[in-house]
Amino acid sequence: MPSRLTMERLAFNNLPIRYKLIIHFLLISILPSIGLGLLIGWTVDRIVEDQSNQNTVQLISKVNAALENDVENLQKVTYLISFDPGVQSFLSGQMKDMEQTGNETANGESAEYNIRKFLQGFTTLSSEIAGIMLVNSKGDFISNEMYSRLGTSLTQEEWYKEAVDNKGIFKIIGHPYGRAVMSHVDYQESEVVSAVRAIVDPETQVVQGVVLVDLKLRVIAEKARDVTLGKTGYLTVVDNNGDMIYAPQHPFMTNIPVELFTENSGITSEKVDGRDLQLIYRTSPFTGWTTLGIFPMDESAYGVREITFNVVTFVFVVCMLGMTASFYLAYSISRPIGQLASFMSKAQSGDLTIRYWGDRSDEIGLLGRSFNTMLAQISRLLSLSELQERQKREAELRSLQAHIKPHFLYNTLDTIHWMARSRGAEDIAEVVQSLSKLFRLGLSKGSDIIPLSDELEHIVSYLKIQHVRYSSKLAYSIEVEPQLQEVYVLKLLLQPVVENAIYHGIKERRGPGHISIEVAEREGDLFLTVRDNGKGMPPERLAMLKHKLESVGGESEAAEVEQPIPDSAGSGYGILNVQARIRLTYGAPYGLHIESELGVGTVVTVQHPMIRDSSNTHKGSKDYE
């Protein structure tokens, strides 16, 4: 059974050419447009997403740089404070001794007043500083903006201990939740960020005190608030513990796990309340803070949607134009073909007067003009066929009249045969009988294909006549496989070959000669071999004869078969005639093959197709069985 693919292919081949053209045009116009649209959409989506992520990373880097700059200013402030002589005297306890003895500074002001005035200069110049507090190792403090609760030792505060543990290294500790330090401005704990640094004696490496600086959160908020990611995305800042330093109102995430930040920077995603969020982060090595961009994933392709819409619109318009053009082109091509097919259908029904009318110069016009020429040629051939049919009937009549003569000849030979026998002339009777058979088998009722048994009977009759002529000088033998008697061969294959063997071989030999005929089947073909021990041929004459045999059999040789071929090389035209008939009927490699040696003899082999049915005689085919 045919496969499904084969059936679909046959169904497609059976479609009208108009539909095939439409399908073809649609495939070469719409499919590439759709493919191009998909490729553009995918490429734009990827590029826009990459550029969006890169822009977000650059914004985060700029915010981080700004925050690092503010924190670096705080660090410089703590260093300037620690180098002030008045601050150092306060931390070492010398300032308290001066106050107890009533000593004042050179300008008549107390040392504590000068320190407060010194600290006020920083808060005045740097508006981002909410307050500065100095605390020595004994728990005493100086500040213009901050103070401690009664009964509280500041040295026991966590922020103080963290500063001591850092041994003079600046540290940001985040929002000051739960500390015992109050502010005159009454800042909320979530509105400031605290930073500390311990002041260490350079010689003894003993902590003398701690500088506490509060940074206003609005400084951080101003840098992160102005950055918008997509439609609703935002920036937030968290410390190294995951606590929020800054977050806008109504954030998507109120708790950000630290485990998300596996590297200093990166892109990750998180699902919160059924919504997929994309997170782009970068951690500052200086502050330890992580600036994080958070926005919904469906907004990351906000710009892509408009591009996709435009691409889809373009593809749709191209498809509509492609379909319209496909229908028009298919119609313009199939319509003249359909008209030509209609004319051919009328011609097929027998109307040979139909003609194609059109002035097209393309292939359709060429087909139309060829169609007109074909119809004219068919009409001429029909007329010629009618003429030939009349001539054939006349030839058959003449042939019927001509067959009267061979029948008269057979009857005459039979009369001579019986007269010779009645008078005891057996040799004459045998010759006359062989001659009668020779004529009868040679004519074969007008058939060119005869059984092999008839061909062998014909050659036996010929050899009997020649044997009477040459008497003891000629002997012959015939060997044939019994199953080959009923195969069919072209008539008069062997007689010209045997005649050449007698006249150009045995006759030229001194003493008696022998001719053997062998018939056998080899490799699916029939081989008839005629051997003689006659004079043979010299090599140059044999080469010339072989050349003639190989050149016989083409279309141009057909006319030559009817004319006698000169007896050059002593070959006669008989074997060339046999070669021509075999080659013209069956083609190469069938035909005659000759081998000869001077003084030894000649071997002629006839290669003939194996034919078991006389109706199977097609030229050039080996499928004769």
C-alpha positions as CSV (number, residue, x, y, z in Angstrom):
1,M,0.0,0.0,0.0
2,P,1.3,3.5,-0.7
3,S,2.5,5.5,2.2
4,R,0.6,8.5,3.6
5,L,3.4,10.8,2.3
6,T,3.1,9.4,-1.2
7,M,-0.7,9.8,-1.1
8,E,-0.4,13.4,0.0
9,R,2.1,14.0,-2.8
10,L,-0.2,12.5,-5.4
11,A,-3.1,14.6,-4.1
12,F,-1.0,17.7,-4.4
13,N,0.1,16.8,-7.9
14,N,-3.5,16.4,-8.9
15,L,-4.4,19.9,-7.9
16,P,-5.1,22.4,-10.6
17,I,-2.2,24.6,-11.6
18,R,-4.0,27.7,-10.3
19,Y,-4.1,26.3,-6.7
20,K,-0.5,25.1,-7.0
21,L,0.6,28.6,-8.0
22,I,-1.3,30.1,-5.2
23,I,0.2,27.8,-2.6
24,H,3.7,28.4,-4.1
25,F,3.3,32.2,-4.0
26,L,2.0,32.1,-0.5
27,L,4.9,29.9,0.6
28,I,7.5,32.2,-0.9
29,S,5.9,35.4,0.4
30,I,4.0,34.8,3.6
31,L,6.2,32.2,5.3
32,P,9.4,34.3,4.9
33,S,7.5,37.4,6.2
34,I,6.2,35.5,9.2
35,G,9.7,34.1,9.8
36,L,11.2,37.5,9.5
37,G,8.7,39.0,11.9
38,L,9.4,36.3,14.5
39,L,13.1,36.7,14.1
40,I,12.8,40.5,14.4
41,G,10.6,40.2,17.5
42,W,12.9,37.7,19.2
43,T,16.0,39.8,18.3
44,V,14.4,43.1,19.5
45,D,13.1,41.5,22.7
46,R,16.6,40.1,23.5
47,I,18.4,43.3,22.6
48,V,16.0,45.6,24.4
49,E,16.1,43.4,27.5
50,D,19.9,43.3,27.5
51,Q,20.1,47.1,27.0
52,S,17.5,47.6,29.7
53,N,19.4,45.5,32.1
54,Q,22.7,47.3,31.2
55,N,21.1,50.7,31.7
56,T,19.7,49.6,35.1
57,V,23.1,48.3,36.1
58,Q,24.6,51.7,35.1
59,L,22.0,53.6,37.1
60,I,22.7,51.4,40.1
61,S,26.4,52.0,39.7
62,K,25.9,55.7,39.6
63,V,23.7,55.6,42.8
64,N,26.3,53.5,44.5
65,A,29.0,56.0,43.5
66,A,27.0,58.9,44.9
67,L,26.3,57.0,48.2
68,E,29.9,56.1,48.5
69,N,30.9,59.7,48.0
70,D,28.5,60.8,50.8
71,V,29.8,58.1,53.1
72,E,33.4,59.0,52.2
73,N,32.7,62.6,53.2
74,L,31.5,61.3,56.6
75,Q,34.6,59.3,57.0
76,K,36.7,62.4,56.3
77,V,34.7,64.3,58.8
78,T,35.5,61.7,61.5
79,Y,39.2,61.9,60.6
80,L,39.2,65.7,60.9
81,I,37.4,65.5,64.2
82,S,39.9,63.0,65.6
83,F,42.9,65.2,64.7
84,D,41.6,68.3,66.4
85,P,43.7,69.2,69.6
86,G,40.6,70.1,71.6
87,V,39.0,66.8,70.8
88,Q,42.1,65.0,71.7
89,S,42.3,66.8,75.1
90,F,38.6,65.9,75.6
91,L,39.3,62.2,74.9
92,S,42.4,62.1,77.1
93,G,40.6,63.8,80.1
94,Q,42.8,66.9,80.1
95,M,39.9,69.2,79.2
96,K,38.1,68.2,82.5
97,D,41.1,69.0,84.6
98,M,41.4,72.4,83.0
99,E,37.8,73.1,83.8
100,Q,38.3,72.1,87.4
101,T,41.2,74.4,87.8
102,G,39.3,77.3,86.1
103,N,41.6,77.6,83.2
104,E,40.2,78.7,79.9
105,T,41.4,78.8,76.3
106,A,43.3,81.7,74.8
107,N,40.2,83.5,73.5
108,G,38.5,83.3,76.9
109,E,36.1,80.6,76.0
110,S,35.8,77.2,77.6
111,A,37.4,74.2,75.8
112,E,34.0,72.4,75.5
113,Y,32.5,75.5,73.9
114,N,35.2,75.5,71.3
115,I,34.7,71.8,70.5
116,R,30.9,72.3,70.1
117,K,31.7,75.3,67.9
118,F,34.1,73.1,65.9
119,L,31.5,70.3,65.5
120,Q,28.8,72.8,64.5
121,G,31.0,73.9,61.6
122,F,30.7,70.4,60.0
123,T,26.9,70.2,60.4
124,T,26.6,73.7,59.0
125,L,28.7,72.9,55.9
126,S,27.3,69.4,55.3
127,S,23.5,69.6,55.3
128,E,23.4,65.8,55.0
129,I,24.8,65.4,58.5
130,A,22.0,65.2,61.1
131,G,24.3,65.2,64.1
132,I,27.7,64.5,65.5
133,M,28.5,63.1,69.0
134,L,31.9,62.6,70.7
135,V,32.1,60.0,73.5
136,N,35.3,59.3,75.4
137,S,36.2,56.1,77.1
138,K,34.7,57.3,80.4
139,G,31.3,57.8,78.9
140,D,31.4,61.6,78.7
141,F,30.1,63.1,75.5
142,I,30.0,66.4,73.6
143,S,27.3,67.2,70.9
144,N,25.3,70.1,69.7
145,E,22.4,68.0,68.3
146,M,22.3,64.8,70.4
147,Y,22.2,63.8,74.1
148,S,21.9,60.6,76.1
149,R,19.2,59.5,78.4
150,L,19.8,59.9,82.1
151,G,21.4,57.1,83.9
152,T,22.8,55.5,80.7
153,S,26.4,54.8,80.0
154,L,27.1,55.3,76.4
155,T,30.1,53.0,76.5
156,Q,27.7,50.1,77.0
157,E,25.8,50.9,73.8
158,E,26.1,48.4,70.9
159,W,27.2,51.1,68.4
160,Y,30.1,52.1,70.8
161,K,31.2,48.5,71.2
162,E,31.1,47.9,67.4
163,A,33.3,51.0,66.9
164,V,35.8,49.7,69.5
165,D,35.8,46.3,67.9
166,N,36.7,47.9,64.6
167,K,39.8,49.5,66.1
168,G,39.7,52.8,64.3
169,I,38.1,51.7,61.1
170,F,35.1,53.6,59.9
171,K,31.9,51.6,60.0
172,I,28.2,52.2,59.0
173,I,25.8,50.5,61.4
174,G,22.5,51.4,59.7
175,H,19.4,52.8,61.3
176,P,20.0,53.5,65.1
177,Y,17.2,51.3,66.4
178,G,17.0,51.0,70.3
179,R,20.0,53.2,71.2
180,A,20.0,55.6,74.2
181,V,20.9,58.6,72.2
182,M,18.2,61.3,71.5
183,S,18.2,64.2,69.0
184,H,17.1,67.7,69.6
185,V,15.5,67.8,66.2
186,D,13.6,64.6,67.1
187,Y,14.6,62.5,64.1
188,Q,12.9,59.2,63.8
189,E,15.2,56.2,63.9
190,S,14.2,55.3,60.3
191,E,15.1,58.8,59.1
192,V,18.8,58.6,59.8
193,V,21.7,56.2,59.3
194,S,24.5,56.1,61.8
195,A,28.2,55.7,61.3
196,V,30.9,55.3,63.9
197,R,34.7,55.3,64.2
198,A,36.9,54.7,67.3
199,I,39.7,57.1,67.9
200,V,42.8,55.2,68.9
201,D,46.0,56.5,70.6
202,P,48.6,55.9,67.9
203,E,51.3,55.1,70.4
204,T,49.5,52.8,72.8
205,Q,46.7,51.6,70.4
206,V,44.2,52.2,73.2
207,V,40.7,53.4,72.2
208,Q,40.2,56.9,73.6
209,G,36.7,57.4,72.4
210,V,34.2,57.1,69.6
211,V,32.8,59.6,67.0
212,L,29.2,59.0,66.2
213,V,27.7,60.6,63.0
214,D,24.1,60.5,61.9
215,L,23.4,60.8,58.1
216,K,20.0,62.1,57.0
217,L,18.1,59.4,55.1
218,R,16.8,62.0,52.6
219,V,20.2,62.2,51.1
220,I,20.0,58.5,50.1
221,A,16.3,58.8,49.2
222,E,17.0,61.7,46.9
223,K,19.5,59.7,44.9
224,A,17.3,56.5,44.6
225,R,13.8,58.1,44.4
226,D,14.4,59.8,41.1
227,V,15.3,56.5,39.3
228,T,12.3,54.8,37.7
229,L,12.5,51.3,36.3
230,G,9.8,50.7,33.7
231,K,6.4,51.9,34.9
232,T,6.4,50.8,38.5
233,G,9.9,49.6,39.2
234,Y,12.1,51.3,41.8
235,L,15.5,51.3,43.6
236,T,16.0,50.2,47.2
237,V,19.1,50.1,49.4
238,V,19.8,47.3,52.0
239,D,22.7,46.7,54.3
240,N,24.8,43.6,54.6
241,N,22.2,42.0,57.0
242,G,19.4,42.5,54.5
243,D,17.8,45.3,56.5
244,M,16.3,48.1,54.5
245,I,18.3,51.3,54.5
246,Y,15.9,52.9,52.0
247,A,12.7,51.7,50.4
248,P,9.8,53.6,48.7
249,Q,6.3,53.5,49.9
250,H,4.4,50.3,49.1
251,P,7.4,48.3,48.0
252,F,7.0,45.0,46.2
253,M,9.2,43.3,48.7
254,T,9.4,44.2,52.4
255,N,11.9,41.5,53.3
256,I,14.8,40.8,51.0
257,P,16.8,37.6,51.8
258,V,20.6,38.1,51.8
259,E,20.9,34.7,50.1
260,L,19.8,36.3,46.8
261,F,23.1,38.3,46.6
262,T,25.5,35.5,45.8
263,E,28.0,37.9,44.0
264,N,28.9,41.6,44.1
265,S,26.5,42.2,41.2
266,G,24.0,40.2,39.2
267,I,20.5,39.6,37.9
268,T,18.0,37.3,39.6
269,S,14.3,36.8,39.9
270,E,11.8,36.2,42.7
271,K,8.1,35.4,42.9
272,V,6.2,37.5,45.4
273,D,2.5,37.3,45.9
274,G,2.1,35.5,42.6
275,R,4.0,38.1,40.6
276,D,7.4,37.5,39.0
277,L,9.9,40.2,39.9
278,Q,13.3,40.8,38.3
279,L,16.1,42.0,40.6
280,I,19.2,43.7,39.5
281,Y,21.7,44.4,42.2
282,R,25.2,45.7,42.9
283,T,27.0,45.7,46.3
284,S,29.3,48.5,47.2
285,P,32.6,47.2,48.7
286,F,33.1,50.5,50.6
287,T,29.8,50.8,52.3
288,G,28.7,47.2,52.3
289,W,25.3,48.3,51.1
290,T,23.5,46.7,48.2
291,T,21.6,48.9,45.8
292,L,18.8,46.8,44.3
293,G,16.5,47.5,41.3
294,I,13.1,45.8,41.5
295,F,10.6,45.7,38.7
296,P,7.9,43.3,37.4
297,M,9.1,41.1,34.5
298,D,6.0,41.9,32.4
299,E,7.1,45.5,32.4
300,S,10.6,44.8,31.2
301,A,9.3,44.2,27.7
302,Y,7.1,47.3,27.8
303,G,9.1,48.9,25.0
304,V,9.2,45.6,23.1
305,R,5.4,45.4,22.9
306,E,5.1,48.5,20.7
307,I,7.8,47.2,18.4
308,T,6.2,43.8,18.3
309,F,2.9,45.4,17.4
310,N,4.5,47.3,14.6
311,V,6.2,44.1,13.3
312,V,2.9,42.1,13.5
313,T,1.1,44.9,11.6
314,F,3.8,44.9,9.0
315,V,3.6,41.1,8.6
316,F,-0.1,41.3,8.4
317,V,0.0,43.9,5.6
318,V,2.6,41.9,3.7
319,C,0.5,38.8,4.0
320,M,-2.5,40.5,2.7
321,L,-0.6,42.0,-0.2
322,G,1.1,38.6,-0.8
323,M,-2.2,36.8,-0.9
324,T,-3.7,39.4,-3.3
325,A,-0.6,39.2,-5.6
326,S,-0.7,35.4,-5.4
327,F,-4.3,35.2,-6.5
328,Y,-3.7,37.7,-9.3
329,L,-0.5,36.0,-10.6
330,A,-2.0,32.6,-10.3
331,Y,-5.1,33.8,-12.3
332,S,-2.9,35.5,-15.0
333,I,-0.8,32.4,-15.5
334,S,-3.5,29.7,-15.2
335,R,-6.1,31.4,-17.3
336,P,-4.3,31.0,-20.7
337,I,-3.2,27.5,-19.7
338,G,-6.8,26.6,-19.0
339,Q,-7.8,28.0,-22.4
340,L,-5.1,26.0,-24.2
341,A,-6.2,22.9,-22.3
342,S,-9.8,23.5,-23.4
343,F,-8.6,23.7,-27.1
344,M,-6.6,20.5,-26.6
345,S,-9.7,18.8,-25.1
346,K,-11.7,19.8,-28.2
347,A,-8.9,18.5,-30.5
348,Q,-8.9,15.2,-28.5
349,S,-12.6,14.8,-29.2
350,G,-11.9,14.9,-32.9
351,D,-12.2,18.6,-33.9
352,L,-8.9,19.2,-35.7
353,T,-10.2,22.5,-37.1
354,I,-9.8,24.2,-33.7
355,R,-7.0,26.8,-33.4
356,Y,-5.4,28.8,-30.7
357,W,-5.7,32.6,-31.3
358,G,-3.5,34.9,-29.3
359,D,-0.6,37.3,-29.7
360,R,1.3,36.4,-26.6
361,S,5.0,36.1,-27.0
362,D,5.7,34.1,-23.8
363,E,5.8,30.4,-23.2
364,I,2.0,30.1,-23.4
365,G,2.0,31.8,-26.8
366,L,4.8,29.5,-27.9
367,L,2.7,26.4,-26.8
368,G,-0.3,27.8,-28.6
369,R,1.6,28.2,-31.9
370,S,3.1,24.8,-31.5
371,F,-0.4,23.4,-30.8
372,N,-1.6,24.9,-34.1
373,T,1.4,23.5,-36.0
374,M,0.8,20.1,-34.4
375,L,-2.9,20.0,-35.5
376,A,-1.9,21.0,-39.0
377,Q,0.7,18.2,-39.0
378,I,-1.8,15.7,-37.7
379,S,-4.3,16.6,-40.4
380,R,-1.5,16.2,-43.0
381,L,-0.5,12.8,-41.5
382,L,-4.1,11.6,-41.5
383,S,-4.4,12.5,-45.1
384,L,-1.1,10.7,-45.8
385,S,-2.2,7.7,-43.8
386,E,-5.4,7.4,-45.9
387,L,-3.2,7.5,-49.0
388,Q,-0.8,4.9,-47.7
389,E,-3.8,2.7,-46.7
390,R,-5.1,2.7,-50.2
391,Q,-1.6,2.0,-51.5
392,K,-1.2,-0.8,-49.0
393,R,-4.4,-2.5,-50.2
394,E,-3.2,-2.2,-53.7
395,A,0.2,-3.7,-52.7
396,E,-1.6,-6.6,-51.0
397,L,-3.5,-7.3,-54.1
398,R,-0.3,-7.3,-56.1
399,S,1.4,-9.6,-53.5
400,L,-1.5,-12.0,-53.7
401,Q,-1.0,-12.1,-57.4
402,A,2.8,-12.6,-57.0
403,H,2.3,-15.6,-54.6
404,I,0.7,-17.5,-57.5
405,K,4.2,-17.8,-59.0
406,P,6.0,-19.5,-55.9
407,H,3.1,-21.9,-55.7
408,F,3.5,-22.7,-59.4
409,L,7.2,-23.2,-58.7
410,Y,6.6,-25.6,-55.7
411,N,4.2,-27.6,-57.9
412,T,6.7,-27.8,-60.8
413,L,9.6,-28.9,-58.5
414,D,7.4,-31.6,-57.0
415,T,6.6,-32.8,-60.5
416,I,10.3,-33.0,-61.4
417,H,11.0,-34.7,-58.0
418,W,8.4,-37.5,-58.7
419,M,9.5,-37.9,-62.3
420,A,13.2,-38.3,-61.2
421,R,12.2,-40.9,-58.6
422,S,10.0,-42.8,-61.1
423,R,13.0,-43.1,-63.4
424,G,15.4,-44.1,-60.6
425,A,17.4,-40.8,-60.5
426,E,17.5,-40.6,-56.7
427,D,20.3,-38.0,-56.6
428,I,18.4,-35.7,-58.9
429,A,15.2,-36.3,-56.9
430,E,17.1,-35.4,-53.6
431,V,18.5,-32.2,-55.1
432,V,15.1,-31.1,-56.4
433,Q,13.5,-31.9,-53.1
434,S,16.1,-29.9,-51.2
435,L,15.7,-27.0,-53.6
436,S,11.9,-27.1,-53.1
437,K,12.4,-26.9,-49.3
438,L,14.9,-24.2,-49.8
439,F,12.4,-22.0,-51.6
440,R,9.5,-22.9,-49.3
441,L,11.5,-22.1,-46.1
442,G,13.1,-19.0,-47.6
443,L,9.7,-17.5,-48.3
444,S,8.2,-18.6,-44.9
445,K,4.8,-17.2,-45.9
446,G,6.3,-13.7,-45.8
447,S,7.3,-13.9,-42.1
448,D,10.7,-12.5,-40.9
449,I,10.7,-14.5,-37.7
450,I,10.8,-18.3,-38.0
451,P,11.5,-21.2,-35.5
452,L,15.1,-22.3,-35.2
453,S,14.1,-25.8,-36.5
454,D,12.9,-24.2,-39.8
455,E,16.1,-22.3,-40.1
456,L,18.2,-25.4,-39.5
457,E,16.0,-27.4,-42.0
458,H,16.6,-24.6,-44.5
459,I,20.4,-24.8,-44.0
460,V,20.4,-28.6,-44.2
461,S,18.6,-28.3,-47.6
462,Y,21.2,-25.8,-48.8
463,L,24.1,-28.0,-47.6
464,K,22.6,-31.1,-49.3
465,I,22.5,-29.2,-52.6
466,Q,26.2,-28.0,-52.1
467,H,27.2,-31.5,-51.0
468,V,25.9,-32.9,-54.4
469,R,28.0,-30.2,-56.2
470,Y,31.3,-30.7,-54.2
471,S,30.8,-34.3,-53.4
472,S,33.6,-35.7,-51.1
473,K,35.2,-32.2,-50.8
474,L,32.5,-31.0,-48.4
475,A,31.4,-32.6,-45.1
476,Y,29.2,-31.0,-42.5
477,S,27.7,-31.6,-39.0
478,I,25.0,-29.8,-36.9
479,E,24.8,-29.8,-33.1
480,V,21.9,-28.2,-31.4
481,E,20.4,-28.5,-27.9
482,P,16.9,-30.1,-28.2
483,Q,15.2,-27.5,-26.0
484,L,16.3,-24.7,-28.4
485,Q,14.5,-26.1,-31.4
486,E,11.4,-24.1,-30.8
487,V,13.0,-20.7,-30.2
488,Y,12.6,-18.0,-32.8
489,V,15.3,-16.4,-35.0
490,L,15.4,-14.1,-38.0
491,K,15.2,-16.1,-41.1
492,L,18.2,-16.6,-43.4
493,L,20.8,-16.1,-40.7
494,L,23.0,-19.1,-41.5
495,Q,22.8,-19.5,-45.3
496,P,24.9,-16.4,-46.1
497,V,27.5,-17.5,-43.5
498,V,27.7,-21.1,-44.7
499,E,27.9,-19.8,-48.3
500,N,30.9,-17.7,-47.4
501,A,32.5,-20.7,-45.6
502,I,32.1,-22.8,-48.7
503,Y,33.1,-20.3,-51.4
504,H,35.9,-18.5,-49.5
505,G,37.1,-21.3,-47.3
506,I,36.4,-24.9,-48.3
507,K,36.6,-24.2,-52.0
508,E,40.1,-22.5,-51.7
509,R,41.4,-25.4,-49.6
510,R,43.3,-28.4,-50.9
511,G,41.6,-31.6,-50.0
512,P,38.3,-32.2,-48.2
513,G,36.8,-29.6,-45.9
514,H,34.4,-29.7,-43.0
515,I,31.7,-27.2,-41.8
516,S,30.3,-27.6,-38.3
517,I,27.2,-25.7,-37.0
518,E,26.7,-25.4,-33.2
519,V,23.7,-23.8,-31.5
520,A,23.8,-23.1,-27.7
521,E,22.5,-20.8,-25.0
522,R,24.9,-18.7,-23.1
523,E,24.2,-15.9,-20.6
524,G,20.6,-15.7,-21.7
525,D,21.3,-15.3,-25.4
526,L,21.3,-17.6,-28.4
527,F,24.7,-18.3,-30.0
528,L,24.9,-19.9,-33.5
529,T,28.5,-20.8,-34.4
530,V,29.7,-21.8,-37.9
531,R,33.2,-23.3,-38.1
532,D,35.2,-24.3,-41.2
533,N,38.7,-25.6,-41.7
534,G,39.1,-23.7,-44.9
535,K,41.8,-21.3,-46.2
536,G,41.1,-18.6,-43.5
537,M,41.9,-14.9,-43.9
538,P,45.1,-12.8,-43.4
539,P,45.0,-10.4,-40.4
540,E,44.6,-7.2,-42.5
541,R,41.6,-8.7,-44.4
542,L,40.1,-9.9,-41.1
543,A,40.5,-6.4,-39.5
544,M,38.8,-4.8,-42.5
545,L,35.9,-7.2,-42.3
546,K,35.5,-6.6,-38.6
547,H,35.5,-2.9,-39.1
548,K,32.7,-3.2,-41.8
549,L,30.7,-5.4,-39.4
550,E,30.9,-2.9,-36.6
551,S,29.9,0.0,-38.8
552,V,26.8,-1.8,-40.0
553,G,23.4,-1.4,-38.3
554,G,22.8,2.3,-37.8
555,E,19.8,4.2,-39.1
556,S,21.9,5.5,-42.0
557,E,22.6,1.8,-43.0
558,A,19.0,0.9,-43.5
559,A,19.0,2.0,-47.2
560,E,22.3,0.3,-47.9
561,V,20.8,-3.1,-46.9
562,E,18.7,-3.1,-50.0
563,Q,21.8,-2.6,-52.3
564,P,24.6,-5.1,-52.9
565,I,27.7,-4.4,-50.9
566,P,30.9,-4.8,-52.9
567,D,32.8,-8.0,-52.3
568,S,35.9,-6.2,-50.9
569,A,38.0,-8.4,-48.7
570,G,36.3,-11.4,-50.2
571,S,33.4,-11.2,-47.8
572,G,30.4,-10.8,-50.0
573,Y,27.4,-8.7,-49.1
574,G,25.5,-11.6,-47.5
575,I,27.1,-11.5,-44.0
576,L,26.9,-7.7,-44.0
577,N,23.2,-8.0,-44.8
578,V,22.8,-10.4,-41.9
579,Q,24.6,-8.1,-39.6
580,A,22.5,-5.1,-40.7
581,R,19.2,-7.0,-40.2
582,I,20.2,-8.2,-36.7
583,R,21.5,-4.8,-35.6
584,L,18.5,-2.9,-37.0
585,T,16.1,-5.3,-35.4
586,Y,17.7,-5.9,-32.0
587,G,20.6,-3.4,-31.7
588,A,24.0,-3.9,-30.2
589,P,25.6,-6.1,-29.0
590,Y,23.7,-8.6,-31.1
591,G,25.2,-9.6,-34.5
592,L,28.1,-11.4,-36.1
593,H,31.6,-11.9,-34.6
594,I,34.4,-13.3,-36.8
595,E,37.7,-14.9,-35.9
596,S,40.0,-16.4,-38.6
597,E,43.6,-17.6,-39.0
598,L,45.2,-18.0,-42.4
599,G,45.6,-21.7,-43.2
600,V,43.6,-22.8,-40.2
601,G,40.0,-21.7,-40.8
602,T,37.3,-19.3,-39.8
603,V,34.8,-19.2,-36.9
604,V,31.7,-17.0,-37.3
605,T,29.4,-16.6,-34.3
606,V,25.9,-15.1,-34.5
607,Q,24.7,-13.7,-31.2
608,H,20.9,-13.5,-31.2
609,P,18.4,-12.7,-28.4
610,M,16.5,-15.6,-26.9
611,I,13.0,-15.3,-28.2
612,R,10.4,-17.9,-27.1
613,D,7.4,-15.9,-28.4
614,S,7.4,-14.7,-32.1
615,S,5.3,-11.6,-31.1
616,N,8.1,-10.4,-28.7
617,T,10.5,-8.9,-31.3
618,H,11.0,-5.3,-30.1
619,K,14.2,-3.7,-31.1
620,G,16.9,-3.2,-28.6
621,S,15.3,-5.2,-25.8
622,K,16.7,-8.2,-24.1
623,D,13.4,-9.2,-22.4
624,Y,12.3,-11.6,-25.2
625,E,11.3,-14.5,-23.1
